[in-house]
Each structure stands twice: as structure tokens, then as C-alpha cells.
């Protein structure tokens, strides 16, 4: 009992509250003694919900509605979110964040929610590609609605430095049971590819990228078992330099070793590619030097034997330089 009270006090303190002898706190303490009150996970979820949604007048009713187990609390929270925003919105939102292992910004979530909620062509009943959708449609999922949905799912979803994630160890297995047990591979792939497209646009636009995006692109292609696009992404000067600059050399070497491809067939296709083998060998030898001085990468490639495929790739990049617009030229000059 003493330990449970201490756990409760810790959770209340985290939310800027404290235990008192008032009726609200007494009711909480009384209820917890009859439930999974010894579980920190349960306490955290219960206190979060009660602090956000309960009042003195509705406390007893809310306690009963939330249930007596973690599963019941998560189920009730999701049901309330569905009541406010609709099941489809909750499903798509959770699908997006499940696909985005390294998290998403609010602006990225907004784009993806708009596309996945409204991209089915009403005449053809077919799904438009994401770029096509934003060219011909003005329909958008409201940012205010999105923020409200995130608030409803607080605890299941958390934010750190402006990046939103599904909270690990909170209710993933319950979310899986309620929303994804019967989801088809095509549905899952559509979400994965949509997240990839949005993040890839940011990657293509800027000369240097944050680690979150570099890792997300690899992870998403791995989930889709897309060895071809994975090779096209990582076997480039831009990606390799960006990975070394941001402390991801080990991650990149694991990627080039096929760690993110799950099927043996796709992994073998990837590992047999001459570009993959060449970049892997190059980074094992020079990766540490590039991490210390990223601008060295071009010179190190030029100094390789002339028949090395990386030299050929570099020269092709330079040959294409004259046909680029000024913005892209600045990116190559930066590289």
C-alpha cells in the first residue's frame, strides 16, 4: 500500500500535482487499491487520463468507465478518440506513426493525414499518388483537428523536440489488436510508401538532413523489402556524406550489410550489387576520415583506381552538373 501511494505521488508530481486529504485524491487512492495499483504503467496511464479528463463531479463515473486493467484503459481512451474524431481518423493516424519508427513533425503528420484520409478518387474509386493528390485537391485534414486528436491520444502518443512518436511499452499490443490484426500488406505498404514519399521530398530538397530522416528512409524501404530503391538511396555521395556528418557511419555500414532487409531473396539481391559492395569497402576503409572531415569524400573517391565504380558514379554526377538548375548546382558544390 505504501509503495502504491509513493508511485501515485510520483506520477502526480510529474504532472505538477500533489497528494492531499481532499476528496479527489482520496477517491483516487481508494480506487487504486482495488486495481492494478502496483503497476507503474497502469498508474501512469490512469493519472494521465484522470488529470486531463476527470473532475470532482465525474471522478467516480470516469474511474468505472476507464476500467480496472491497462487494456481497458487503452481501449477506453481509443474509443473516446473515435467518438470525437471518427474511427478512420484514429486508424490512419496510428498507421502513420507506427510506420514512422523515428517519429514525424506535426507538418509531416498533417500532410499524411490529408492524403490518407482524402485521396480516394470518388469517380474511379482508385487511390491517387500523393504528389498527384496535392496538385489537384484542396482538401486538407484540419491542423486543429489533428492537434485535438493528438491530445486525445496523449500517453499513447508523445512528443519530444517537436517529433511525435507512439509511446513504447504503453499500449502497442492493444493498438495492434484493435486496429491492425486484419490489415492487409497492400494497406500497410501504402502507408509506408506515403511516409517515405513525404520524408524523401525533404531529403531531396536540402543538402544536409537530420539523422531522423536518414534513418527513416532506410527503415521504410527495408519494411517494404525494396532493395532497388534502398540501393539508389544509400549508394550516393549525398547520403554517405550526410550519414558520416551526423554520426551514422555504423548505421550506414549495417544498411550496406543488408541489416534492414528481412527476406533472404531481397538481401541477396542487394548485397550482390556492385555499388553496394564498392561503397561498403570504401566506407570501411575511409569512413572514419570522412566523419572527421566530410568534405574529403569527393577527393577520396577521385583518388581511387579509375576502374572503381565509385569513380564512374562521381564523374557521371559532374557530367550532369551543367544541366542542373542553380539550386541543385549549389547542392553539388556543397558536396
PyMOL commands that set and color helices and strands:
alter all, ss='L'
color gray80, all
select helices_A, chain A and resi 2-14+23-32+40-53+59-66+70-85+87-99+106-118+130-136+143-152+172-180+185-205+211-223+227-234+237-245+249-256+264-271+274-292+296-302+309-323+326-334
alter helices_A, ss='H'
color red, helices_A
select strands_A, chain A and resi 157-160+163-166
alter strands_A, ss='S'
color yellow, strands_A
deselect
rebuild
show_as cartoon
